[in-house]
Each structure stands twice: as C-alpha cells, then as structure tokens.
Amino acid sequence: MSPLKTAMAEAAAAVDGMLDRLLPRPADAESRLAEAMRYAALGPGKRLRPFLVITGSRLFNVATTSALRVAAAVEMVHAYSLVHDDLPAMDDDEMRRGRPTVHVAFDEATAILAGDGLLTRAFEVLADPLTHSNPAVCCQLIAALADAAGARGMVGGQMIDLMAEHQRLDQAEITRLQMLKTGKLIGFSCEAGAILGRAPAQQRFALQAYAHDLGLAFQIADDLLDIAGDAGEMGKAASKDAAAGKATLVALIGPERARAHARLLARQAVQHLDSFDEKADLLRHLARFVVERRT
Amino acid sequence: MSPLKTAMAEAAAAVDGMLDRLLPRPADAESRLAEAMRYAALGPGKRLRPFLVITGSRLFNVATTSALRVAAAVEMVHAYSLVHDDLPAMDDDEMRRGRPTVHVAFDEATAILAGDGLLTRAFEVLADPLTHSNPAVCCQLIAALADAAGARGMVGGQMIDLMAEHQRLDQAEITRLQMLKTGKLIGFSCEAGAILGRAPAQQRFALQAYAHDLGLAFQIADDLLDIAGDAGEMGKAASKDAAAGKATLVALIGPERARAHARLLARQAVQHLDSFDEKADLLRHLARFVVERRT
C-alpha cells in the first residue's frame, strides 16, 4: 500500500474506535435510536474528513485525543447529512456503499431522528473539555462547524441542489452550490487542526485555500465516477444523479474538460501548502489521489 | 392582564425580535430555506421556553442580551423538533396553531432541511462570544442543551413515543418518556440563567427540580387539553394523540386522577423555589398557571 493509503486506513480505524466509544449502546427503550446512529456513522466509508482532521492536526502537534474527537464529530455530521439526504423526500436512495440506507434498514422516522441525534452529539462532543482544555478553542470549533454545516453551508447547499432539479445553473452557480454542499465541511476538516493548535492566521488561511480547491476537485471526481462507475462498484445506482438532472460541472462542460479542471484544482491545492514542510506530504498526496481514484 | 401574562407576552415579543435578528433573510439561491426556518421559529406560540430562560436569568442578574440569545437558541431547538415531528413519516400533522405545518406550507425536503438548519444555528448562537464573554459558560450551555435535545433527551423521547404506538407503557415508562421528550428541554430552559449567572450548584439543582415537576405537570395539562379541546381552539386536530394510541398518563389513569396529579406536581414545583425571593414569583405563578390553562 502507498503511504497515503496506509495513513488513510490508519485514520479510518482510529476514528472508528473513537466513534464506537462516543456512540454507546444503552439498553434503554430508545436503543433502536442508538443502533441507527451507529449504523449510519460506523458503516463502510473512506473517512476522508476524519483523515483531513487528523493529518491537519499533525501539522501543529495537536494531541491525538483532541484530533480524534474532532474527527469523530465531523464524521457524525457527514453521516447525519447522508442519512437525511437519502430520505424518500430528498434523494430517495435505497442503497449506499453496498448496504441499505438507514430508512430502509430501520424506517423513515428512525432515520430522521438518528440524523438529528448525530448532529446534536457532534456539538456535544466538541463542547466537552476532553476535546480541548481551553473552552475558547472548543467554541471556535463549534462556531466553525456550525457555519460549515448549517444554512450558510452544507444545508444551504442541499437546498440549492434540490431546487436545481427544476432549473439550469451556470458554472459559477454550480461552483457555489458545491462549495456549500461539500466544500465547507471539507474546509472545516482541513482547518480544525489549525484551530486546535492555535496556529497563526496565515497557516489557517493556507489550509482553507487548500481545502477550497481540494473540495471542488473531489466533487468533480465524484461526479465523473457517477457517470463512469457501474452500480456494483459504487454500491449505489450509478448515473442516478445525472438521470435526476442534478447540476454538476461534468454535465455542464463535459467529462474531459471537467477532468482537466479537477487536475488543475488539485495542482493549485498543493501549491497552497508551500509554506509547510514534509509533514504536509500526505495532504499533497491526497490532492493528487482524489482526482485519479477509481472508486 | 395578570402580571404573569404580561411578563409572558413581553418575553415572547423580546425573543421574537432576537429570532428575527438571528435568522436573517439572505437574497441567495437558498433563500427558500431561510424562509422556512423563519416560518417555523417565528410562528404563533406561547414561547414558554424563552420565558423560562428570561425569567430564570433575572434571578441571577444576567445581561438581557445573553438571556435573549439563549432564549432564541432554545426556541430554535423547540421549533426544529416540531417541524421534524410533524413530518408525514413521524406524527403526520398538517396543521399547527392554526397554520399549515412547514412541510405543507413548503415541502417535505425543505422541512427536513429547515429543521436541520435551526438545530445547527442554535449551537452556533450559543458558541458566539456575544452570548457570554466567558467561553467556558458557552461550552456549558452547549453541553447542557445537547444533552437535553439529543439521544439521551428530546430525540430519545421522540423515539420511545413512536415505538409506544405499538406497545403499552406503564406509569413509570410514560413518566420517563415525557421527561425525555419535553422535560429535559424545559429543564435546560430553567437552568440556563443559573449557568449564565454562574450560580452556586445548590440553586441550579433547585431550578432543575422545579423544572422536573413543571415539565411533567405541563405535559399532563397538554394531554388533558388534547382530549377536552376542540380542533378550532387548539389549532390542531384534538384527540388525535389519543386516537393514535399515544402513551399518556391521562389515558392510563384517567382525566380526574391525572389532573389531581398535575396539581400536586405544580405545588411541588413551587416548593423547590423556597430558597428564592420574590424575583421567582413569576416562576411560581407559572407553575399554577400551566395546570389551569384552557388553551
């Protein structure tokens, strides 16, 4: 395995251990809810956002527990967003990564509540002194995550995405949609280590810039896989987004130009890391990897 | 008007002003989301939880802005829970307080996202230094709100409530369900002033005890209104909960014994306030009012 893949697998195992501890299984009447939350957060996945939190935290010598707790909180937010996005009233997906989605494995009401529970738990984890001994740092993390995940971020992006099924967006509008829908949470993931490590603003800005380009490249790569992949490999119905008339850059400018644009973005992302030493090499590898990956 | 009703009306107007400022209307592509969030949070309602935050904060001479911001955050969480509870997959309610519910006035997907956006915004408001200059206080508020609203609180209670349609709960189980579903958020509302004012633990415990009894009394009164009220007065279909076989104390022990129990709880609630001076009179009046109210 390449150093990147090894590091990603290690980060995934570490954050899954933390998620397992942070999402216990109480033997209460409401245990079905806890099971659904665990099903959503601990299912198969690349754990890209936790990897970014953990790798970004290493740049600033952040304590492992702090990084892992923030990584777990981000993954909870990502998992909640997938659970709600998959609902019949939203994207209506029955499969994700080879498993039934939460509302299929459980039921719709449980899926709505499990998403709500995961989002709430993410903020609870960040507010805990175990995440950082300085409460000002915890508040900064919470404010930044809420901005990335809320109406001016991921939730706002999902709203535009749903409306885009009925209207044609231009390139600037699609870029903004994707910045909100996936870019801002990836941005938070890259920035979290700098917040935890109380890094100078300049380094925080560099990581934000890296995240901006990485997020857009990642989204284009995802859309390319969506039209190229077959359903078995992707674990979900391929070309479903395209069939639904979803606004993507690939649909607007074509796969070839989109792939070239993604590569340009990946090169730009790497350049934003110029002020960091070899500790940032995994982030550099990642930028190249996301545009070339096949699954 | 009685002093209590005047104070409740003033608190409602003040928190609505704060909600209006905290939930702006951006002219973006996603403005539909902001409109749905405002529709949910600024609709008609008693604003009981904001009243508790504001009145509790006065016991400890908390700054008005701090109290109003926390009051607005609690109301956002309450509003989000109603939006999600009303969804077709949950309680499937089309009317609330004389208006179409959010998924009827907008659509299901927008309602899910508006709820998500309100919950996220509530934590963002609490993490802001404008809420309290001491970030440790902000973190305590966030941790307490997350506990009250999450899987060990409101969301867990809603899960039990949904499952209770298929099984018969005894009195202890119903009491626990109601503690989780509505009691814990009312508890946070009563306790928030003590957190903001850094009050001694003993006073915080007294307010928690008051909230515990108030919350249960309030729930019984609500269930009594549900079987007694007619649809026009309540603004929703009366007896709907009873018809759905929902677990309530009223259904289990009968309206007469339930009303006597609610009055006992209200008297107990008042007793927990014995260590407070006349500043707590509004809270005392409220405990008596909730069990006698007719709407």
Chai-1 contact restraints between the chains, C-beta under 6 A:
chainA,res_idxA,chainB,res_idxB,connection_type,confidence,min_distance_angstrom,max_distance_angstrom,comment,restraint_id
A,A29,B,I160,contact,1.0,0.0,6.0,A-B,restraint_1
A,E30,B,G156,contact,1.0,0.0,6.0,A-B,restraint_2
A,E30,B,M159,contact,1.0,0.0,6.0,A-B,restraint_3
A,E30,B,I160,contact,1.0,0.0,6.0,A-B,restraint_4
A,L33,B,A151,contact,1.0,0.0,6.0,A-B,restraint_5
A,L33,B,G156,contact,1.0,0.0,6.0,A-B,restraint_6
A,L33,B,M159,contact,1.0,0.0,6.0,A-B,restraint_7
A,H84,B,I112,contact,1.0,0.0,6.0,A-B,restraint_8
A,A89,B,E108,contact,1.0,0.0,6.0,A-B,restraint_9
A,A89,B,A109,contact,1.0,0.0,6.0,A-B,restraint_10
A,M90,B,A109,contact,1.0,0.0,6.0,A-B,restraint_11
A,E108,B,A89,contact,1.0,0.0,6.0,A-B,restraint_12
A,A109,B,A89,contact,1.0,0.0,6.0,A-B,restraint_13
A,A109,B,M90,contact,1.0,0.0,6.0,A-B,restraint_14
A,A109,B,L162,contact,1.0,0.0,6.0,A-B,restraint_15
A,I112,B,H84,contact,1.0,0.0,6.0,A-B,restraint_16
A,L113,B,V155,contact,1.0,0.0,6.0,A-B,restraint_17
A,L113,B,Q158,contact,1.0,0.0,6.0,A-B,restraint_18
A,L113,B,M159,contact,1.0,0.0,6.0,A-B,restraint_19
A,D116,B,V155,contact,1.0,0.0,6.0,A-B,restraint_20
A,G117,B,G150,contact,1.0,0.0,6.0,A-B,restraint_21
A,G117,B,A151,contact,1.0,0.0,6.0,A-B,restraint_22
A,G117,B,V155,contact,1.0,0.0,6.0,A-B,restraint_23
A,L119,B,L119,contact,1.0,0.0,6.0,A-B,restraint_24
A,T120,B,A146,contact,1.0,0.0,6.0,A-B,restraint_25
A,T120,B,A149,contact,1.0,0.0,6.0,A-B,restraint_26
A,T120,B,G150,contact,1.0,0.0,6.0,A-B,restraint_27
A,R121,B,G150,contact,1.0,0.0,6.0,A-B,restraint_28
A,F123,B,F123,contact,1.0,0.0,6.0,A-B,restraint_29
A,F123,B,I142,contact,1.0,0.0,6.0,A-B,restraint_30
A,F123,B,A146,contact,1.0,0.0,6.0,A-B,restraint_31
A,E124,B,A146,contact,1.0,0.0,6.0,A-B,restraint_32
A,A127,B,C139,contact,1.0,0.0,6.0,A-B,restraint_33
A,A127,B,I142,contact,1.0,0.0,6.0,A-B,restraint_34
A,A127,B,A143,contact,1.0,0.0,6.0,A-B,restraint_35
A,P135,B,P135,contact,1.0,0.0,6.0,A-B,restraint_36
A,P135,B,A136,contact,1.0,0.0,6.0,A-B,restraint_37
A,P135,B,C139,contact,1.0,0.0,6.0,A-B,restraint_38
A,A136,B,P135,contact,1.0,0.0,6.0,A-B,restraint_39
A,C138,B,C139,contact,1.0,0.0,6.0,A-B,restraint_40
A,C139,B,A127,contact,1.0,0.0,6.0,A-B,restraint_41
A,C139,B,P135,contact,1.0,0.0,6.0,A-B,restraint_42
A,C139,B,C138,contact,1.0,0.0,6.0,A-B,restraint_43
A,I142,B,F123,contact,1.0,0.0,6.0,A-B,restraint_44
A,I142,B,A127,contact,1.0,0.0,6.0,A-B,restraint_45
A,A143,B,A127,contact,1.0,0.0,6.0,A-B,restraint_46
A,A146,B,T120,contact,1.0,0.0,6.0,A-B,restraint_47
A,A146,B,F123,contact,1.0,0.0,6.0,A-B,restraint_48
A,A146,B,E124,contact,1.0,0.0,6.0,A-B,restraint_49
A,A149,B,T120,contact,1.0,0.0,6.0,A-B,restraint_50
A,G150,B,G117,contact,1.0,0.0,6.0,A-B,restraint_51
A,G150,B,T120,contact,1.0,0.0,6.0,A-B,restraint_52
A,G150,B,R121,contact,1.0,0.0,6.0,A-B,restraint_53
A,A151,B,L33,contact,1.0,0.0,6.0,A-B,restraint_54
A,A151,B,G117,contact,1.0,0.0,6.0,A-B,restraint_55
A,V155,B,L113,contact,1.0,0.0,6.0,A-B,restraint_56
A,V155,B,D116,contact,1.0,0.0,6.0,A-B,restraint_57
A,V155,B,G117,contact,1.0,0.0,6.0,A-B,restraint_58
A,G156,B,E30,contact,1.0,0.0,6.0,A-B,restraint_59
A,G156,B,L33,contact,1.0,0.0,6.0,A-B,restraint_60
A,Q158,B,L113,contact,1.0,0.0,6.0,A-B,restraint_61
A,M159,B,E30,contact,1.0,0.0,6.0,A-B,restraint_62
A,M159,B,L33,contact,1.0,0.0,6.0,A-B,restraint_63
A,M159,B,L113,contact,1.0,0.0,6.0,A-B,restraint_64
A,I160,B,A29,contact,1.0,0.0,6.0,A-B,restraint_65
A,I160,B,E30,contact,1.0,0.0,6.0,A-B,restraint_66
A,L162,B,A109,contact,1.0,0.0,6.0,A-B,restraint_67
